[in-house]
Amino acid sequence: MTSMGNTRRTVALGLSGAALVATLGSAPAEAAAEPARSPGWVLKPTGTEARFRGLAAVSRTSAWVAGSRGTVLRTEDGGRSWRNVSPAGADGLEFRDIEAFGEDRAVVLAIGEGEASRILRTEDGGATWTEAFRNTDPRAFYDCVTFLDRRYGLALSDPVDGKYRILSTRDGGRSWHVLPDTGMPAALPGEAAFAASGQCLVGSGPRDVWLATGGGATARVLHSRDRGLNWTVSDSTLPAGDPARGVFALAFRDRRHGIAVGGDYRTGQGSPQAAAVSRDGGRTWRQAHTPPPAYRSGVAWLPHTRSAALAVGPTGTDLTTDGGRTWRTVDPGSYDTIDCAPGAGCWAAGEKGRVARLERPREAGRPGDPGEPAG
């Protein structure tokens, strides 16, 4: 999800978190959903029906998406046009996560049992791809990948022999190796990670990484302070006790402040506790006072703020302006994942080729812009 590209861009080039808070955060819900009066998602047609659960925001103008049927797209003009850079022969793969290091370098993860789990890498903007890892253990199923810097990355598999399996790379994704599991706590019966948005494994800073779980009796969050070698575990407040329930996405704006979202992904099932907040690096979690009204699969902190974030899911987008304590719906459109470039630029992606960028009304209405308000 996270881009490692050059993010030093002026706030004037994009919609800053502070600007969003000033409009969405203070307006009534009806006004917040009105594209003519406040910032919101603007669809950027991709010309495909693929479902995009992998997303990497490089900047205000550049982003990568990865999804079903081996599809990878990239834009360099803010979503006005998309280039199909899907790897050759990947039609049978399900891409669920992508990490970008700018406009040319990216790593994409395919999920599935056994050899269906693969990691591919490009250094030329997707013109060519190299397979960097193919899982040969039929018991493993990889869900998410994250990078702590441009060279060190981790990938997460569901439990093997009772413990989550972690891959690591020290060379930007060129080669991958399974880490020892001696420092990994035992998984709960039925516990696994959700490959729903590329956010079941996230990092902050050079050494801290967190992983999200579901499917067990308790929805948990595991934390490593040493790049995935040793882990501690804590219980979240999110729904659990069923294979369809748990923590689906995490976002940490620093080593201490984190948000967890999830719930029950089944249509029509309630998720009354769909968000939780941590202020101590994931050691403890507190239920949101006013959580999102339904299951949410993706979450991201907004650039240039300390307390604003967006959560997305099939039934809408929710905004918090108090660090995750209270949420309210600001857009009804369906999205699976969200990512914000650290400098500027927030993007969302989901089913039926949907990709959107967060924009001011004047941006959405510029002549020649093919985007249209999301809904």
C-alpha positions in Angstrom: 0.0 0.0 0.0 2.6 2.5 0.9 4.6 4.3 -1.7 8.3 4.8 -1.1 8.7 7.3 -3.9 9.6 11.0 -3.6 6.9 12.5 -1.4 8.3 16.1 -1.0 5.5 17.9 -2.7 3.9 21.2 -1.7 0.6 21.1 0.0 -0.7 23.4 -2.7 -0.5 20.6 -5.2 -2.9 18.4 -3.4 -5.8 18.3 -0.9 -4.2 18.5 2.5 -5.7 16.7 5.5 -6.1 20.1 7.1 -8.2 21.3 4.2 -10.4 18.2 4.4 -10.9 18.6 8.1 -11.9 22.2 7.6 -14.6 21.3 5.2 -15.8 17.7 5.8 -15.1 17.9 9.5 -17.3 20.9 10.2 -20.1 20.4 7.7 -23.2 18.4 8.2 -23.3 14.9 6.6 -25.6 16.0 3.8 -23.2 18.8 2.8 -20.2 16.7 3.1 -21.5 14.3 0.5 -22.2 17.2 -1.9 -19.3 17.4 -4.4 -20.1 21.0 -5.4 -19.6 22.2 -1.8 -16.8 20.1 -0.3 -13.9 17.8 -1.2 -14.7 14.2 -2.0 -13.9 11.2 -4.1 -13.9 11.7 -7.8 -14.0 8.6 -10.0 -11.2 8.1 -12.5 -12.4 5.6 -15.1 -10.0 2.7 -15.7 -11.7 0.9 -18.5 -11.7 -2.4 -16.7 -14.0 -4.5 -14.5 -11.2 -5.8 -12.3 -11.6 -5.5 -8.6 -8.7 -3.5 -7.1 -7.7 -4.4 -3.6 -4.0 -3.4 -4.1 -3.2 0.3 -4.2 -0.1 2.4 -3.9 -0.3 6.2 -3.9 3.0 7.7 -5.2 1.9 11.3 -5.3 -1.0 13.6 -6.2 -0.6 12.6 -9.9 0.8 9.1 -9.8 -0.7 5.8 -8.4 -0.6 2.1 -9.0 -3.5 -0.4 -8.6 -3.5 -4.2 -8.6 -6.4 -6.6 -8.7 -8.2 -9.6 -10.1 -7.3 -11.5 -13.2 -3.7 -10.4 -12.8 -4.4 -6.8 -13.6 -2.0 -3.9 -12.8 -2.6 -0.3 -13.9 -0.7 2.9 -13.3 -1.4 6.6 -13.9 1.0 9.5 -14.1 -1.6 12.2 -14.8 -3.9 12.1 -11.8 -6.1 9.4 -13.2 -7.0 11.0 -16.6 -5.4 8.0 -18.3 -4.3 4.6 -17.1 -1.7 2.3 -18.6 -2.2 -1.4 -18.4 1.1 -2.8 -17.1 -0.2 -6.3 -16.1 2.5 -8.9 -16.1 2.5 -11.3 -19.0 0.8 -14.6 -18.3 -0.7 -13.4 -15.0 -4.4 -13.7 -16.0 -4.9 -16.5 -13.4 -3.4 -14.6 -10.5 -5.2 -12.6 -7.9 -3.2 -9.5 -7.0 -4.2 -8.1 -3.5 -1.3 -5.8 -2.6 1.2 -3.5 -4.3 4.1 -1.4 -3.0 5.5 1.3 -5.2 8.9 3.1 -5.0 8.0 5.8 -7.4 6.7 5.8 -11.0 9.0 3.0 -12.2 9.6 0.5 -9.4 6.9 -1.6 -7.7 6.4 -5.0 -6.0 3.1 -6.8 -6.4 1.7 -9.7 -4.3 -0.5 -12.5 -5.7 -2.4 -14.5 -3.1 -3.6 -18.1 -2.9 -2.6 -21.5 -1.7 0.8 -23.0 -2.7 2.3 -21.6 -5.9 -0.6 -19.1 -6.4 1.2 -16.9 -3.8 3.9 -15.0 -5.7 5.8 -11.7 -5.6 6.7 -10.0 -8.8 8.9 -6.9 -9.2 9.3 -4.2 -11.9 12.0 -1.6 -12.4 10.7 -0.1 -15.6 7.2 1.1 -14.9 5.6 -2.3 -15.5 7.0 -2.8 -19.0 8.6 -6.0 -17.7 8.2 -8.0 -14.5 10.5 -10.5 -12.7 9.1 -13.2 -10.4 11.0 -12.6 -7.2 9.2 -15.3 -5.0 7.0 -18.3 -5.6 5.6 -20.1 -2.6 6.3 -23.8 -2.8 4.7 -24.8 0.6 1.1 -25.9 0.1 0.3 -24.9 3.7 1.2 -21.3 3.2 -1.1 -18.5 1.9 0.3 -15.0 1.6 -2.0 -12.1 2.3 -0.1 -8.8 2.5 3.3 -7.1 1.9 4.8 -3.9 3.3 8.1 -2.1 3.1 9.8 -0.2 6.0 12.1 1.6 3.6 13.2 1.2 0.0 15.1 -2.0 0.7 13.6 -3.8 3.7 10.2 -5.4 3.3 8.0 -8.1 4.8 5.3 -10.4 3.5 2.7 -12.2 5.7 1.3 -15.7 5.3 -1.5 -17.3 7.2 -0.3 -19.6 10.0 1.8 -22.6 9.1 2.4 -25.2 11.9 0.4 -22.9 14.2 2.3 -19.7 13.6 2.2 -16.8 11.1 4.9 -17.1 8.6 6.9 -13.9 7.6 9.0 -13.4 4.5 11.7 -10.7 4.4 13.7 -8.9 1.8 16.7 -6.7 2.3 17.3 -5.7 -1.4 14.0 -4.0 -2.4 12.2 -7.2 -3.2 14.7 -8.9 -5.5 15.0 -11.8 -3.1 12.9 -13.1 -0.2 13.6 -15.4 2.7 11.4 -16.9 5.4 12.2 -15.5 8.9 12.5 -17.9 11.9 9.3 -18.2 13.9 10.8 -18.6 17.3 9.6 -15.1 18.3 6.1 -15.5 16.8 3.3 -16.2 19.3 1.0 -19.1 18.5 -2.0 -18.5 16.3 -5.5 -19.1 17.7 -7.6 -21.9 16.3 -9.1 -20.8 13.0 -7.2 -17.5 13.0 -5.8 -16.0 9.8 -5.2 -12.7 8.1 -7.6 -11.0 5.5 -6.3 -10.3 2.0 -8.9 -7.6 1.6 -7.0 -4.3 1.2 -3.3 -4.8 1.4 -3.4 -3.5 5.0 -3.2 -6.6 7.2 0.5 -5.9 7.5 1.7 -2.3 8.0 4.8 -0.6 9.2 5.9 2.8 10.7 9.5 3.9 10.8 12.5 1.8 10.2 11.7 -1.2 12.6 8.0 -1.3 13.7 5.5 -3.5 12.0 2.0 -4.7 12.9 -0.2 -7.5 11.6 -4.0 -7.9 11.9 -5.9 -11.1 12.5 -9.4 -12.5 12.3 -11.3 -15.7 12.2 -10.4 -16.7 15.8 -12.2 -16.3 19.1 -10.6 -12.8 19.4 -9.6 -10.3 16.7 -5.9 -9.6 17.5 -3.1 -7.3 16.6 0.6 -8.4 16.7 3.5 -6.0 16.9 7.2 -6.4 16.2 9.8 -3.8 17.1 12.7 -5.5 15.3 11.5 -5.9 11.7 9.5 -9.1 12.2 11.8 -11.3 14.3 9.9 -11.0 17.7 6.3 -10.2 18.2 3.9 -9.3 21.0 0.2 -9.8 20.8 -2.9 -7.8 22.0 -6.6 -8.2 21.8 -8.6 -5.6 19.8 -12.3 -4.7 20.4 -13.4 -5.6 16.9 -16.0 -8.4 16.2 -14.5 -11.9 16.3 -15.6 -15.5 16.8 -16.4 -16.2 13.1 -14.3 -16.8 10.0 -15.8 -13.6 8.4 -15.0 -11.3 11.4 -11.9 -9.6 12.6 -9.4 -6.8 12.0 -9.1 -6.2 8.2 -6.9 -3.1 8.1 -4.4 -1.2 10.2 -2.9 2.3 9.9 -0.2 3.8 12.2 0.8 7.4 11.7 3.8 6.9 14.0 5.1 4.3 16.4 2.3 5.0 18.9 -0.9 6.1 17.2 -2.8 3.4 15.4 -6.3 2.7 14.0 -7.9 -0.7 13.3 -11.0 -1.3 11.2 -12.9 -4.3 10.2 -16.0 -6.1 11.3 -18.0 -8.8 9.5 -17.5 -8.7 5.7 -20.7 -10.6 4.8 -23.4 -8.5 3.2 -26.3 -7.7 5.6 -24.3 -8.7 8.7 -23.9 -6.0 11.4 -20.6 -4.7 12.5 -21.4 -2.5 15.6 -17.7 -2.3 16.7 -16.0 -1.7 13.3 -13.1 0.5 14.6 -10.6 0.7 17.5 -7.8 3.1 18.5 -4.4 2.5 20.1 -2.2 5.3 21.6 0.6 3.0 22.9 1.9 1.3 19.8 -0.8 -1.4 19.7 -0.3 -2.7 23.3 -3.9 -1.8 24.1 -6.9 -1.0 22.0 -10.0 1.1 22.8 -13.3 0.8 21.0 -14.3 3.9 18.9 -16.9 5.8 20.8 -18.9 6.3 17.5 -17.6 3.7 15.0 -18.3 3.4 11.3 -21.8 2.1 10.8 -20.7 -1.1 8.9 -17.7 -3.2 8.0 -14.7 -1.3 6.7 -11.7 -2.9 4.9 -9.3 0.0 4.5 -8.0 2.9 6.5 -5.5 5.7 6.1 -4.3 8.7 8.0 -4.6 12.0 6.1 -1.4 13.9 5.2 -0.5 17.0 7.2 -2.8 16.2 10.2 -2.4 14.4 13.5 -6.0 13.4 14.1 -7.8 12.9 10.7 -8.2 9.6 8.9 -10.6 8.0 6.3 -11.9 4.4 6.4 -13.5 2.7 3.4 -15.7 -0.3 2.7 -18.4 -1.6 0.4 -21.0 0.7 1.9 -19.1 4.0 2.2 -16.3 6.2 3.4 -16.1 7.5 6.9 -14.1 10.4 8.4 -12.6 10.9 11.8 -11.1 14.2 12.9 -10.3 13.1 16.5 -7.8 10.3 15.9 -10.4 7.5 15.5 -12.6 8.2 18.5 -15.7 9.2 16.4 -16.5 8.5 12.8 -19.2 9.7 10.4 -20.0 8.7 6.8 -19.1 11.2 4.2 -19.5 9.2 0.9 -21.7 6.3 0.1 -19.6 4.8 -2.7 -18.0 1.3 -2.6 -14.2 1.0 -2.1 -12.0 -1.8 -0.7 -8.8 0.0 -0.1 -7.3 3.5 0.4 -3.8 5.0 0.4 -2.5 8.5 0.9 0.9 9.7 -0.3 2.8 11.2 2.6 3.3 14.5 0.7 -0.1 14.9 -0.8 -2.7 12.9 -2.6 -5.3 10.3 -1.4 -6.7 7.5 -3.6 -9.3 4.8 -3.2 -10.0 1.6 -5.2 -12.4 -1.3 -5.3 -14.9 -3.3 -7.3 -15.7 -3.0 -11.0 -12.6 -1.1 -11.8 -13.4 1.7 -9.4 -10.6 4.1 -8.6 -11.0 7.6 -7.2 -8.9 10.5 -6.1 -9.8 12.9 -3.3 -10.3 16.4 -4.8 -11.6 19.8 -4.3 -14.8 20.7 -6.3 -12.9 23.0 -8.6 -10.5 20.2 -9.5 -13.3 17.8 -10.3 -15.0 20.3 -12.6 -11.9 21.3 -14.6 -12.5 21.1 -18.4 -11.3 17.9 -19.9 -11.2 16.0 -16.6 -12.9 12.6 -17.1 -13.5 12.1 -13.4 -17.0 12.3 -12.0 -18.2 12.5 -8.4 -18.3 9.1 -6.7 -21.4 7.6 -5.4 
